[in-house]
Amino acid sequence: MKKSLISIFVLIFCFAAVVFASDLVIESDTQSYNEKDSKIKFDGNVKVSVDDVHVVGDKADVTVNKKNKLDTATFYDKPYAYQVNKNKKREVKANILKLSLITKVVRAEGDAQAIVSDGKKPLVMITADTQEYDIKTNVLTARGGVIIKYKDVQTFSDLAVIKTDKNGELKKIDLYGKAKIKENVSKAEANHFSYDAVKEELFAEGETMTHTKTDGDVPLTVKSRYQQYNKAQNVYNASGNVRVWYDDYYAKGPKMSVFPDKKTNKFNEIYFTGRSMINQEDKTIYADKIKMILKPKDFHAEGNVKTVIQNINKESVDGI
């Protein structure tokens, strides 16, 4: 996930940075200036070169402000921007591409797509209705049907905000709006995901759900209002109406903690704190603390423990 987001940032940043640092050369079949519109217009086979960055399209214009300085370069009719550096190729496609020479903002509008490739193999792809990068704040914002793909990882959200430092290193990424993350057999959902790359912490809040498969291909599902994973401490926490489904186990409580295996990163022991319960078939156990073990399947309860067995006389009644 982290590498994919850095690559996406580099794609946009490299394209934008050279535009503001170098001469802008535009070739086309025709070029004209309209003083009323304050625009320089380019039509037919438009080719733009800025160092090793190129933009190809059918139509473009550059607005001129009141101080007679270039303001915004706009490329129409599905322009294609690309940069090739050694074996890496970075591409930006959209219905409209805008480069603000004043505010230093790059904006791709309409079916915006950014791709980073290694040779012919795509490494990272981000698609959205719009993508906007602000060079001053080092923030990339993607809106509308945002999809990020990196190897086996896919994210889906209404809004993605990526923050980096001045060197392009990822600092933070936020996914908003019924966001989803999928990787192989695992998936997660939340109203808001937030990944802090400095602290290596992932937060999820608002109707969160994590689903994966453990050893033996047994599904494990966790639902709660809040979930957090700290890589450095190797701790996974959930709080707020926590519910867990595993095989014929169902458990719930106010708080849950898991210490994944350091080598495999898989769950095996789940700890509930606060008044919690665990159910297996007809048995329900209530306690202040519950330790739920996945393999071998077992549990340990302590603190005001109460066991309820439903339909205790069901077999004898049926046998009459």
N, C-alpha and C positions, 0 to 999 in steps of 0.2 A: 504493500500500500504506500509506504513512505517513498520508495524509489519512483513509483509511478507518478506521484504528485509532483516530485521534484522535476521529473522529466517534462511534465506538462508545463510547469512554470518556465523551465529553461527554453522550451519551444517558443512561448509567447515573448519572454523577456529578450531573447537573442534577436528576434525579429524586430521588436520595438526599439531596442537600444541602438542598433545601427542606424535606424531611420533618423534618430535625433542627433547622431554623432557624425554623420557623413553627408556628402552631397546626394541629392535626390535626382536621378536621371530618368526621364520618361520619354519613351519612343512611341509613336502611333502614326496611323495613316494621316490623320488631320489633328491640328491643334488650334484653338481659338480662345480669345479673351473677350468676355462680356462684361463691360464696365457696370452695367445696370445690376447684374447679378453678382458682380465682384467675384467671378469665377474664371479660372483657366480650364477649358474643356479639352478632353482628349477622346478621340473616337477611332475605332478600328484597330485591331491588333495592338492593343496597348501593352507595352512591356516596360516594367519598372525595375531598375537595378540600384541597389544600395549595398556596396561591397559584395558579399557573397549571398545576399538576400535578393530574391526576385519575385515580382508579382506579375501575373499574366491575366488579361481580361479584355473585354470588348469596349468598355467605356469607363472613364474616370474623370474627376474634376478636382481642382484644388481651389478652395476659397481664399480670398485675400481680405484681410481686415482693414479697418480705417487707417491704420498706420502703414498700409501698403506692404504688410508682411504676410507670408504664407500662414494660413491658419489650419485648415483640415483637408487632408487628402482622402477622397472617397472613391472607392472602386465598386462598380455596379455589375449586375448580370453574372453572378456566381464567379467572382475572381478566385484565383488560385495563387497562394503565396508559399514559397518554399525556400529552404536554406540547406545546403549540403556542406557538411564539415567532416572531412575524412570519410568514414563509412556510415556516419549518422545523417539521416535526412529528417528534417522537420517541416511539416506541412500545415497550412491553415486554409480551410475552405469555408465559404459562407455565401449567402446571397449578396450581401453587402459587407465591405470591409472599410472601416474608417480609422484613420490615423490622425490624431490631434497633435499638431506640432506645437501648440501653446500649452495645453493642460497635460500633455504627455500621457495620453490615454489611447490604448489600442482597443477597438471594439469590432467584433464580428457579429453580424446580425443575420438571422434566418438560416436554419439548418447549419449552424456553426459547428465545425469539426476541426479538431487539432490532432495530429498524428506524429508520433516519433517512431522512426524505423531504423533498424540496424541492418544495413544491406537492403534486402527485399522483405525482411520480416518485420511486421509492425510490433513495436514494444508496448506503446501506450496509445490509447485513443480516448478522447473526451468529446462527447457530442452534447449539444444543448441548443436551445432557441437562440440564445445570445451568450457571448463570452466577452468579458471586458477586463483588461489589465491596466492598472494604474501604476506607472513607474515610480511616482513620488512616494506612494505608500507601500509599494511592493505587494499589492493585493490583486489576486485574480478572482473574478466573480463570474460564475456561470449560472444562468437562469433558464428555467423551463425545460422539463424532461431531461435533466442532466444524467448522463451515463458515463461512467469512467471505467475503462477496461485495462487491466494490467495482468498479464499471464492468466492465472486461474481466478483472479479477483475481479469482481464487478460491483460497482456501487450505483444506486439509483436514488435520485432525490429531485425535489423541485428547485432547490438552490444549493450551490456549493461555493464556499468562500475559502480561498487558499492564501495564507499569509507566509511570506518568506523574509529572510534577512537580505541585506544588500548584495550578498554573494550568491543568492539563489538557493540557500539552504532552507529547507522546509521548517517553519516554526509551528504552524497550526493549520488544521483544516476542519471546517464545520460543514456538515450536511444537514439540511433542513427539509421538513415537509414529508412525512411518511417515508423516511429514508430507509434504504435496504442495502445490505452488504452480503454478497454471496461468494463463497470460496469452496470449491469441491463439494463435500457433503455437508458443509456448515453454512448457516445463514443467520442474519440478525436483522431486526427491524426496530425502529424507534422514530419518534417525532424529530429528534435531534441527536446526531452523533458529533462528538468533538474529540479530535486527536491532537494532543500536545506532543510534538516531536521532541522538544527539549526534555521534558519529564518522562517521555515515553508512556503516556497515560491515555487510555481511551475511555470516554464517558458516553453513556447513552441515557436519554431521559424521555419520559412521556410514552407510555404504552410500549415498553421495550420487550423484545422477545429474542432469545437466542436458541437456536436449534442445531444440534450436531449429532454425530453417531459415535458411540464409544466402541471399545474392543468387542468383537462379536457382532458388530453392525447393529447394536441396540440403540434406538433413538433416545436422546436426552433433550428435554425442552425446559427452558427457564423463562418465566414471565414475571415482570415487576415494573414498578414505576421508574426505577433508576438502576443502572448497572455501570460498573467501573472495573477496568483492568489496568494494573500497574505492572509493567514489564520488569522494572528494576527490582521490585519487591516480590514479584511473581505471585500476586494476590488478585483474586477476582471477587468482587463484592456486589451484592444486590440488596436493595431495600425497597420498602413500600409494597405491601401485599405480594410478597414473593411466593411463587408457585412453581413446583418442580414435578415433571412427569418423567419416570424412568421405568420401563418394563411394566410390572404391576404395582409399582410404587407411585404414590401421589403424596407430596409433602408441601406444607406451606407455613409461612411465618413472617414476622416483620423484617428480619434481617437474615442474610445468608452470606457465608464466606467460603471460598474454595482456594486451596493451595495446589495448583496444578503440578504434575510431575515435571521436574526441571529438565529432564531429557526429552520426554515425549510431549509435554505441555497439555496432557490429557487430564480430565477430571477423574478422581476416584473417591475422595472423601469430601463430603459436603456438610458444613456446619451451620445449623440454624440456632439463632439466639433470640430471646424474647419468647413469649408464649407461642409455641409452635405445635404442629401435629404431623403425623405420618400415617398413611393409610395403606394397607395391603389386603386386598380382598375384603373380608368381613371385619378385619381388625383395624382399629384406629387408636393410636397412642398420642396422648397430649403430654407435653413437658416444657420446662423452661429452656432446656437445651437439648438438641437432637443432633447426633452424628450419623449421617447417612452414608453407608459404604456401598459402592457400586459393584466391585469385584474383589473378593467374593461377596455377594449381596448380603448385607447385614445392616443393623442400625443399633445405636446405643442412645438411650434417653435418660435424663437426670433432672431433678428439681420438680417436685410436685407432679410426679408422673401419674397419669390416669389412663387406664386401658378400657376401651369399649369394644365389645364383640357383639355384632349385630346378629339377630336371628339365631341365637344360641340353640334353640329347641327346634330349629327348622327340620333337621334330618329325622328326629323322632316323630314329629308330627306327620311328616310325609310318609313315614313307614307304618302308620296305624291303618 
